[in-house]
Amino acid sequence: MASNPASLALGSLPVPRDRSLSASLRIFAFGGLLVFSFIPIPIYINVSQVFLLALCMIALGCYLVRFVADTSTSLFLIFCIAISQTIGILHFSSAEKNHLTAFLFITSLLIAPAILTLARSISVAVRDRLVPRIINWVLIFLVIECVSRLIFSQHIKAAAELDTSDAFYRYKSSLFFFDSNFTGIEILCVLAIMFAYREAIGRNQWLLTYVLLFATLSRASIAAGICQLVMYMLWRWRVWAFFGLMAGQTLIIVKLLNDYVSNGPQATQAVDGSLSSKFFILSLMTSNYQSAGGMQKFFGVGVDNTVNLIGLFAHNIVATCVLELGIAGTLLLVIYIWIFSRKCPVSMYLLVLPMVINGFSLVSTSMPYFFVALGLLGALRGSARDGNYMPGKKRLTAGG
């Protein structure tokens, strides 16, 4: 993971200077999307971030009117997901409905095609210099987030309802995230990008990132991070490692679920109270789904509306897909993710897989950091960074 001669060769590449307004705006939008997707400005609800991302989208629409097939397809899928969510929310009979999260979800989906198009429109040399610098800024933010969480978590109002007698819950909230699981998800996305740009990342940066991951105290994120590292170390056998990890996770979940059903909540409560709550949510999901109508099963009830359906937030990827997205939304989202990751091994094995592993504990549909990483890594397909050479140290090419 340390620097190698390839990074020196990269640093010596001349950076083409295009001083046109269009080129400057593309670079600004590219950097803005990366920075503000990873670094939220206000606390919890980031309205200003949505505004800044919208500006980047406007710049993208004005200066980049040529879209490749995958970008056009992803935009069509986003439109279909928006329609599906609208139908689901309108059909949902609850008196209280959450519309804001669905809007943030659609906004986040737009980030991947935008960053993909921007990344392909600027020179590789500029992109290769800009991304590692932005990673440094994100790491500085994550250090600030970690310090604020470790010092102020017990004094933050959002953490008042958490059981702070458990050390894992005592340091969950920070000035930027309600739950450190969200921090863990962001770090996993940062690590995926760092693996793609590994020759430009120093040992101290790797060490700091993993220290920050473990400091989240998010067991799901830590486990996903370890699996992510295992995938990198076993890159030549990544297909076998992929099926091995997925099979292992499935067996563990089936075993714990069987204990939960057979012996009651106390069976998993003794192991992990948080894990037990996930199975409780799944049991509520199952009973609700059996009595749900065809419209709810197909279109869901809208993201973040599970709390208005079963009284609890979804908290895991299964409940989110089954109850909030429905059959239509889930299929559309899977196709959307597949479009960006199908030709980039780094994206499939080092970004999507960790999100699935982490997803049993927590998943958020409005994750700008996931979608910006998905689009950026998708832009690497066919280049020396797309994962086909990992973890070798072949000289980087100027193409891509």
C-alpha positions, 0 to 999 in steps of 0.5 A: 500500500505504500508509495512506489516508483509508479507514484513518482512517475505519476508525479512527473507527468505534466498536467495539461492546462486548459484555461477555458471557463468550461474546463475550470467549471468542470474541475470545480464541480468535480472537486465540489462533489467529492468534498461536499459528499464526504464533508457535511457542513451543518449538523445532521440535516445538510440543507446547504450540502444539497444546495452546493450539490445542486450547483454542481449538477447545474454546471454539469448540465450546462457544460456536459451535454454528451452522455455515454450509454451507461450515464443515460441509462442510470439517469433513466433508472433514477427517474424510474426510482423517483416514480416508484418512490412517489407511488409508494409514498402516495399509496402509503396509508399512514397519516405521517409520511416522510418525503424529505428522505426520499428527495435526498435519496434521489439527489444522492443517486444523481451524484454517481452519473454526475461524478462519472461524467465529470471524471471522464471529462477532465484529464487523467493527470489532473484527476490523479493529482486532485483525488489524493489531495481531497482524500487528505482533506476528508481524513482531516474532517474524519479526525475532527469528527472522531475527536468531537464524538469521543469528547462530546458524544455523551453531551449531545442531545441526539444521544440522550435516548441511547443506553450510554451504560454500554461503551459501544453506545457511549461514543456514538454521536458526534457534531456531524453524525447521529450514529458512528455507523454512518462514519464507518460507512464513509470510511469504507468508501474512502478506503475503496478510493484509497485502494484505487489510488494506493500508490499515491497514499502513504503508510501514515494515511493508511494507518490513520484511516484504519485507526479512525475506522476502529475508533467508530466502535461500529462492529459492522463497519469494522467487520466490513473493513476487515473483509475489504482488506482481505479482498485486497490481500487475496485479490488474485482469488477475489472471486473465491474470496467473494463467495467465501465471505458471502457464504460465511456471512449467510451461514452466521446470519441463518444460525443466529436467526434460527436461534432467535426463532427457536429460543426467543430474543434472549438467545441473541440478546446475550450475544449482542443487544444491537444484533438482537434488535435487527432480528426483531425488526426482521420479525416485524418486517416478515409479519407486516409483509405477509399482510401487505397488499400488492401495491406495498409489496411492489412499490414499498412505503418510501425510504425512511417510512418504516418507522411509520409502518412498524414503529422502528427504523429499518436499520438494515438492508433487508428491511430497507429493500423489502419495506421501503423500496419494494420489489420495483425499487430494489430491482431498479437500485440493484441495476443502477449499482451494477451499471457503475460497478460491472466493469470496475473490480475495485468498485464491485469487490472493495466498495459494494461488497463492504456495503452489503456486509455492513448493511445487515447492521445499518444502511442508509439510502441517502449516502452521498459518500457511497454514490460519489465513490461509486461514480468515481470508481466507475470512471476508472474502468479500462484504466490502470486503476480499475483493479485489473492490475491489483495489487501489482505495481505495474507502471501507470499509463496515461490512458483512462 
